[in-house]
Amino acid sequence: MSVLTRSRAAKVMGGIALVGASALVLAGCSGSPAPEGSAAPEEPAFDFPVDCEAAEPASYTPEFDSTSTGPATDLEFTIGTALPVTGNLAFLGPPEIAGTELAAAEVNEADKGVTINLVQGDSGDTDNKAYETEIPRLLNAGATAIVGAASSGTSLQFIDQVIAADAIQFSPANTSAAFTGYEDNGLYWRTAPSDTLQGEVLGNLIAGDGAETLGMIILNDSYGTGLACFTKAAFEAAGGSVVSASLYNTGDTNFSAQVSDVLAADPDAIALITFEEVKTIIPELISAEVPASSLYFVDGNLANFGEEFDAGTLAGAKGTYPAVDPDSITAFRDTLNEFVVDSGDPALTDFTYAPESYDAIILLALAALEAGSSEGPDVAAHLQQVSGGAGEGTKCTTYAECADIINAGDVADYDGVSGPITFNEVGDPTEASIGVFEYGDDNNYSFLNLG
């Protein structure tokens, strides 16, 4: 078991056996044979439909300006959430929302100087645009931090509005590299790692499984195109060749053209870099007799499908998402489900990004406690330090334990349920792991290893 860090990113590819790739060309229209002794005309190279240079993160380092002092003694901190109750990531809503609710309850029960007023909201997606009314509602309710959205493309729709209000935007699930260099005045943070890491793991996984050619169906937003580019780079560095890729937009309901485009190149494997639209795409691929073992899912669509498809439909398909070894968070999952059921809601069956959502609330509370303020810029100025990113502090793993350290005048270094986190100066976690999962005959996935 290993945990990848950005400093190790370049070393990973060297550990994957290179796949021997033959010269590959796309099938073209047949024509008259070339005259004897003349060279056959070259087929046009495949034109990848994404500008991958634009997917690379920009360079930006914020400056923090805060004079607040703590620790807080009786501070109310209003935090809003803009998580997917509706839209194409709605399946991620229940675990994420539950994670925020549990964390807020634990902070308030600890009574260590900060009380959280949690106001839940719906991010929706870029099709239904629920955020257009929800973000103003949350800010008008006094939220100085907003947890969400899950979708990178959706977060980019309202990040400027949140920053203009001097509030923090803190996502538990945004993975687009676009946020790394975003000029956010230091107000954007996330507990999910950049897709530079997931793309590397996914590309090497596909190559390591023996595929020499790869097709992709890609959501046309900052998340989908960025992850596609990083996956492509890793797959090609491992000796493979991306031979087809087709884009679609949020709100599309018919994907026959995308499926046909990808299948026309007859790739060994297909990466489905999508959200919930995958439910419509899967039947088309299966009806075309594409073996499930050649399909690869990502964090935006890796879900337990169960009886939605015939038994065995997805057996052998694999996928990736930012995660720790599930065995290491069994106690957290049990506690979260007990909390959910006691609250009158159905037990969770999917826990994707629940740990990251929980940790987001805990980190915000600890930063506010240390700052002695709930104002966005003040809290932001302390987030790196309470995560251990400043290179000092005493390790702690619960809000109460960390709060005692801060209240004693010392520095706390919170290691969360989702991992050590350890923020850098632009609000990205510097330590994270990517889980590799495989579907069984029940169309549900189980953990294989950490990539």
N, C-alpha and C positions, 0 to 999 in steps of 0.2 A: 504494500500500500504506500502510495506516495502522494505528497501534496505539491502541486506545481506552483511556482511563484513566477513573476514576470522576469526576475533575474535569471531564471532557469529556462525561459522559453526557448532560447536558441539551442539549448542542449538536447531538447526532447527529440527533435527530428533525427538527430544522429543515432538515437537508440532504436529507431525503427528500421527494419530491414528494407532496403530498396526493392521495389517491385520491378522486375525486368519488363520493360515496355517495348513493344515493337512499334515500328512507324505506323501511325494511324491516320487515315484520311476519311472524310465523310463520303458516303455514297452519293454519287452525282447521277445526272441523267446519262443514259447510254447514248453513244453516238457512233460515227464511223471510226473504224480502227485507224490508228496513226500510220502514216506511210512507213514502210520498212526503213529502219536506220534513223528515224527521227524520234526525238524524245516525246513521250506522252505528255499532254498538257497537265499542269498541276491543278489539283482541286483547290478551290478557295479555302483558306483557313477558317476555322470556326470563330465567329466574332462574339466574344462574351458580352452580354448586354448590359454590363455594369462597369462604370468607371471606377476601378479599384484604387486608383491613386487618391480619389476623393474620399474613399472610405478610411484612409489612414487618419489617426487622430491629430488634431492641430496642437501646437505648442502654446500653452497659456498657464501662467502661475498667478493665482489671485493674491492680493494683499489684504490682510485682515486688520481692521481698525476697531478695537474694542477696549473700553476702559472699565467695564463692569468688574466687580469683585464679588467673590462668594466665600464660603458656600451659602446657598440660599437657606432660609429658615422656614418660610411660609409662602412659597411661590406657587401660583396657579399657572399652568402651562397649557394653553389650548392648542391641540394638534388635530388637524383635519386629515382625512384620508380620501384619496381619489383612486380607488382600486376598482377592478372590473366587475361590477355587479351585472352589467349588460355588455354586449359587444362580443368580438371574436376571441377574447381571452376570458370570458365569464367563468370558464371552468377553474380558473386560478383564483377567482374571488373568494370562495369560502375559506380555503386554508390561509390566504393572506390576511383577510379580515379577522379571522380567529386569532392569528398570531398577534395582531395589534391589540385586540381586546384583552388577551391573556396578559400581555406585557403591561398594559395600562393598569389592569387590576392589581398586578403584583407591585407596581410602583406605588399605587395609592395605599395598598395594604401595608407596605413597609413604613410609610409615614416618616420619611427621612428628610423632609424639607421641600419636596416637590409634589404637587398634586396635578395629575393630568386630567384635563377635560377633553375627552376624545369625541370628535364629531365625525361620524362616518359619511362618506359621499361616494358617488359613482363616477369613474373616469369615462365609462363607455369606450368607444373607439373612434377612429377618424371617419367612420361612416355615420354613426348616430350622433356623434358630437355631444354626448352628455356633459362633457367637461365645460362646455360653453356657459352653462348655467350653474354647474356645481362649483367650479373654482371661485367665481364671485361670491357664491353663498358661503363657502368655507372662510374666505377672507373676511367677509362681512360679519361672520360669527366670531371673529377675533383670532383666527388661527394664525400663528406666526411660524408654523411649520406644517407642511402637507406631505403625507406619506403616499407616494404614487407618482406616476401611474405604473402599471405593470408593463405595458407596451412602450417601447422606446419612441416609436412614431407618435403615439398619443402624448407622451410627456413633452415632446418637442413642440406640441401645439400650444402648451400653456406655460412653459418654463419662463418665458420672458415676462409674462403677467405676474407670476409668483415672485420673480426677482425684483420687479418694479415695486412690489409691495414690501420689499425688504423682509420677505419670508423665506424660509428654507424649503427647498423641494428635496425630498429624500425618498429615493425609490428602492424597494426591495428586489426589483426584478429587471430593471433596465440594464441591458448588456451592450447596447450600441457603443462603438468606439467614439461616436460623435460627441459624447458628453465629456470625454477626457480633456479635450481642449476647449470646451465651451466657455465663453466669456460670461461667467455667472456670478462675479463678485464674491466667489467663495461660498455661494449659497446652495449649490447643488451637490448632493452626496448620494452614495448608493452602497448597499451591502452585497450586491451581485457583481461579479467580475466582468470586465470587458470581454466582448466576443473574440478578441484577439486570442484569448486562451481557449474558448470552446471550439473555435474554428480550427485551431491547431490540433486539438484532441480528436475532433470529428474527422478531419482529413486524414490523419494518421491511422485512425481506427479503420476507415474504409480501405485504405491501402494495405494495412496489416491483415485485413480479411481476404486479400488476394485480388481485389478489383484493380484492373488496369485502366478502365475508362469509367467516367462518372457523368451522369446527367443530373440536372437540378431543376426543381420547381421552386420559385422564389417569390416571396411577398415583396412587393415593390415599395419598401419604406426603409428607413435608416437601419433598422434591425435586420431585415431580411437581406438587403444588398450587402451590408457590412459583413454579416456572418458568412454569406456566400463567398465573398472575396477572401476571407481568412481561411475558409475551408479549402477553396481552390488553391491557394498558395501552399498550404500544407500538403495537399494531395499531390500536387505537381512536384513539390520538393522531394516527395517520397517515390517519385518515378511514374506517377499516373498522369492521365490526360483528361481534362474536362472536355467532353465532346458535344454537350448540348446543355442549354439552360433557357428557361422560359419564365417570364415575369407575369404576375397578376396583381391587381390592385385591391385594397380593402373595399368590401362591398360587392365584389364579383361573386357570382353564384354558379357560373358554368366554367368548367376548367378543361373541357374536351380539347380545346386548341393547345393548351399547355401540355397536356398529357401526350397528344399526338406529336407535338414538336420534339419532346424528349425521347419518346419511344422510337422515332424515326432514325435516331442515331444508334440505336441498339446498345446502350451502355451496359456495363457489367453491374453497376450500382446506381441507385437514384437517391439523392438527398432531398428530403422534403422540408424546405426551410419556410414553414408556413405557420399560421395559427390554426384556429378551429376549422378552417376551410378544408383541412386534411380529411375530415369525415366524408366530404363529397369526392375528394380526389382518390381515396383508397379504393372504393368499389370499381372505379374506372381502370385503375392499374391492375387490380386482381382479375377483372373480366378480360383484360388483355393478356392474361396468363403470366404476369410478372411475378416471379417468386418472392414471397415475403422476405426471405433471407437477403434479398438485394436492396431492401428499403431501409433508409436511415432517417430517424426522427431527431428533433431538436427540442429545446426547452419550451418553445412556443406551441408545441403540439404533442409532446410526450404525455399521454394520458392513459388511464386505465379504461379501455373501451368495452371490455366485458362482453355482454350479450348484444351490443349494438351491431356486431358482425357475427357471422357463423363461427362456431368453434374452430379454432386453428387458422383462421384467416390471416392473422398476423404472426403466427409462430415463427420465430427465427429473426424477425425484424429487430433492429437495434436502435438505440438513441442515446443522446447525451443531454445532460443539463447540469448547471452548477449545483453541487450537492456534496455532503459528507457521507461517509459510510452510514447507511440507515441504522445499523446495529449500535452505532455510537450515540444515537438520539432516540432510542426506544423509550426512555423515561420521559423525554420531552413530548413525544407523540402521545404517550399514554396520558400525561397531564393535560395536554391540549384537548384531547378528545373528551376527557372527563369534564373539563371546563365547558366545552361546546355542548355536551349533552345536558349538563346542569343548567345551561342557559336556555334550554328548550329547543335547541337545533339538532338536526340529524348528525350522527357521528361522521367524521371525515373519512373518506377513503383515499383521498389524494392529499399529500402534504407538500406539494411543490411550492417553494418559496415561503412556506410558513415560518421556518427558522429565520430567514432573512428579514421578514416582516416584524417578527418578535424583536430581533436584535435592533432594528431601526428605532423602535420606540424606546428601548432600554438606553441606547446610545444618546438619543436626544434628551432623555431625562437626566442622564449623568452629566452631559455637557451643560444643561441648564442649571443643574445643582452646582457645578463647579463655577459657572459664570455668575451665579446669583441673579440671573436675568432670564426672561423668556423671549426677549427680542431676538429676531432672526440673526442679525449680524453678531450679536454677543454669543449666542449658542454655537453658531458656526465656528467662531474663533476658538472654541474649546473641543470640538468634535475630534480632531486629530489626536489631541493629547489623551483623551479618555479612552481612545482605541489602542493606545500604545504606540501610535505613529510618530510621536516626538522622541522615541527612543529611551523613555524612562517610565517608571511607575511600577506599582505592585500588582501582580496578576490577581484577577478576581473573576468569578464566573456568574455572579448573580447581581441584580441591582442592589439588593440590601448590603451585600458584602462590599461592593464597590463604593456605595454611598457612605458606608462607615469610614472607609479610607479617606474619601474626600472631606468628610465632616471633621476628620482628625487633622486636617491640614496637609495631607499627603496627596500624591498623584496616583490615581487608579488606572490600571491597564485592563480593560474589559476584554475577555476572550468569550465570544458568543456561542450560541448553539450552532450557528452556521459556519463557525471557524474563528480563527484568531482576528480576522478582519484587518487590523493595523492599517489605517488610512494613510495615504500619501497626501501631499499638499493640495492636490486637486480633487480630493474626495473619493478616490478609487481605493478599494481594498487591495493591498499588495500581496496578500496570501489568500488563496482560494483553491478549491479542487473541483474537478469536473467528474461527475459520475457517469459510468457507462452502464446501460441497462439493456435487457433483452426481453422480448415478448414471448409468452408461453402459449399453450393451446387455448387458454381461457381469455386470450386477447388482453391480458394485463401484463405489465412489465415487472421485472425483478432485477435487483442489483447484481451486476457482474463484478465490477471493480472501479477503482478511481483511475482516470486517465492521466 
